[in-house]
């Protein structure tokens, strides 16, 4: 009988403690450099054939903010997250308002638990596929031999069930994780630099995907992966959202 | 600067002190929620997400009667916190339960299969409520966060001084400190669980009994390493002794309680077949045998229990097991109620032993007893083959 969170933390700290941090940092920087060198969005060929004035189902935002402790653990921050959700939502509204499409917000079917459960599963599926895309298409070393250069990721036709009440053409999913160095972490970074050790700071990472609600195909996939940015205040949050949605075919 | 190992020990000592020096954390009050800007609210946020994900998982036991039964135990133990605790029954054949900082509890079906009466399950639930009440997750998180933060500076200093290995030694010392702290919290939760059990009118001797049964199972197990529980928890024999002493003390004051075995068997009987099936799939037959032995002793729905005893032998398939399995199946058939699958398993073993007529009889009986069996056509084809 252990506390669930305790177990997770103990394992994450074990993993951290038994790898010298500087090795991780080097790897991390390499990944960032590779990340910068590629385009930040991918599209499913041929270009999506969405109608002018498409109906876009906006899925619930999945945003979480963390503070990076001196020791390198991610401390979840509920207040920052609440603020970020608000800013990202407003930024999305104003970015999408510049497009011709109609945005329909998703509302969980509270009257129907079974339907709510299916929709939850579809959202989990999207997150799993999105994480796989992040790993397997942006880092050359992790490319899948079966995918080669083609971007043909899909959630499958089961996605239609999420659309039963909306009659939308496509759905937009947003997933963002953002972390910021604590004062202690910043001190460690400075001291580390003096001792010749590179200690990493916070990271803004996330993805957005536009999913065809007929086929489940991921029509377009945009991502964020950078050591800068701030979702806790409105202007940088707007900048991050614009960056994330750059090139979206709406 | 000439480096001496003693510096490492001094620093490690400082780290240990640091984890003790964290400010006193008060018990959580009924209905209390953490302030949004606190680290505790962050932990709740993460666990709320895990809770949503797990509640929609396919591994949750949703049966309303079973859930109502577990809920009334919780509310009997801790009426004040009854509304703050949410839980799911997770279908997994291992012994465990867990409590998250936001009051979300997991009860594993492996625990429910192993509890021999309501008091044993109540003791484990009380232990978990102790973790919640004392805010153990928060304490653990702060200890790990503060220790790892102190460590990074130590590593920088050690690397700067050209003795990187010193950082590694300090890491091990710090890890040992964290695990020791975790075991202290388990002891505390044991105390709380025991108190709740006794105050709710349960037989408090059952607290030690559930651990005793677990020790028996571990000692018998083919793969004792799989008992992950023992890493972060006090050694179980120490636990049994402490709990026995506490129980004897209460009993000497004239206190007593009920184990509610009958109620427990009634509530869990409809699920036992499913749980036993999952238990045997672990293929740790020596450990499962201990679990089955305790169940067979209850003589509750014996036809089913002897069937699973037979299944254990049949799946283990060591020399002599086929005969033992057949004997168990025949024992199962001697009771008024037995699962129809007894006849199918019996048929398969007779066939293997080249007792073709007995095999045919068993398969025919199976089709008579269970005309809606999903494998009806398959068994029919066996019969054709046997003719």
HADDOCK unambig.tbl for C-alpha pairs under 7 A between the chains (distance, minus, plus):
assign (segid A and resid 1 and name CA) (segid B and resid 96 and name CA) 5.34 0.50 0.50
assign (segid A and resid 1 and name CA) (segid B and resid 97 and name CA) 5.13 0.50 0.50
assign (segid A and resid 1 and name CA) (segid B and resid 98 and name CA) 5.39 0.50 0.50
assign (segid A and resid 1 and name CA) (segid B and resid 229 and name CA) 6.56 0.50 0.50
assign (segid A and resid 2 and name CA) (segid B and resid 98 and name CA) 5.40 0.50 0.50
assign (segid A and resid 3 and name CA) (segid B and resid 98 and name CA) 5.09 0.50 0.50
assign (segid A and resid 3 and name CA) (segid B and resid 99 and name CA) 5.01 0.50 0.50
assign (segid A and resid 3 and name CA) (segid B and resid 100 and name CA) 5.74 0.50 0.50
assign (segid A and resid 3 and name CA) (segid B and resid 137 and name CA) 6.40 0.50 0.50
assign (segid A and resid 4 and name CA) (segid B and resid 98 and name CA) 5.77 0.50 0.50
assign (segid A and resid 4 and name CA) (segid B and resid 99 and name CA) 6.28 0.50 0.50
assign (segid A and resid 4 and name CA) (segid B and resid 100 and name CA) 5.70 0.50 0.50
assign (segid A and resid 5 and name CA) (segid B and resid 100 and name CA) 6.30 0.50 0.50
assign (segid A and resid 5 and name CA) (segid B and resid 137 and name CA) 6.66 0.50 0.50
assign (segid A and resid 6 and name CA) (segid B and resid 137 and name CA) 5.95 0.50 0.50
assign (segid A and resid 6 and name CA) (segid B and resid 140 and name CA) 6.50 0.50 0.50
assign (segid A and resid 6 and name CA) (segid B and resid 141 and name CA) 6.88 0.50 0.50
assign (segid A and resid 17 and name CA) (segid B and resid 171 and name CA) 6.76 0.50 0.50
assign (segid A and resid 69 and name CA) (segid B and resid 149 and name CA) 6.71 0.50 0.50
assign (segid A and resid 70 and name CA) (segid B and resid 149 and name CA) 4.68 0.50 0.50
assign (segid A and resid 71 and name CA) (segid B and resid 145 and name CA) 6.90 0.50 0.50
assign (segid A and resid 71 and name CA) (segid B and resid 148 and name CA) 4.62 0.50 0.50
assign (segid A and resid 71 and name CA) (segid B and resid 149 and name CA) 3.72 0.50 0.50
assign (segid A and resid 71 and name CA) (segid B and resid 151 and name CA) 6.86 0.50 0.50
assign (segid A and resid 71 and name CA) (segid B and resid 152 and name CA) 5.42 0.50 0.50
assign (segid A and resid 73 and name CA) (segid B and resid 145 and name CA) 6.83 0.50 0.50
assign (segid A and resid 76 and name CA) (segid B and resid 42 and name CA) 4.48 0.50 0.50
assign (segid A and resid 76 and name CA) (segid B and resid 43 and name CA) 6.33 0.50 0.50
assign (segid A and resid 77 and name CA) (segid B and resid 39 and name CA) 6.67 0.50 0.50
assign (segid A and resid 77 and name CA) (segid B and resid 42 and name CA) 4.57 0.50 0.50
assign (segid A and resid 78 and name CA) (segid B and resid 36 and name CA) 5.85 0.50 0.50
assign (segid A and resid 78 and name CA) (segid B and resid 37 and name CA) 6.45 0.50 0.50
assign (segid A and resid 78 and name CA) (segid B and resid 41 and name CA) 5.68 0.50 0.50
assign (segid A and resid 78 and name CA) (segid B and resid 42 and name CA) 4.62 0.50 0.50
assign (segid A and resid 78 and name CA) (segid B and resid 45 and name CA) 6.14 0.50 0.50
assign (segid A and resid 79 and name CA) (segid B and resid 36 and name CA) 5.26 0.50 0.50
assign (segid A and resid 79 and name CA) (segid B and resid 37 and name CA) 5.07 0.50 0.50
assign (segid A and resid 117 and name CA) (segid B and resid 56 and name CA) 5.44 0.50 0.50
assign (segid A and resid 120 and name CA) (segid B and resid 56 and name CA) 6.85 0.50 0.50
assign (segid A and resid 188 and name CA) (segid B and resid 153 and name CA) 6.59 0.50 0.50
assign (segid A and resid 192 and name CA) (segid B and resid 156 and name CA) 5.92 0.50 0.50
assign (segid A and resid 195 and name CA) (segid B and resid 156 and name CA) 6.57 0.50 0.50
assign (segid A and resid 195 and name CA) (segid B and resid 160 and name CA) 4.92 0.50 0.50
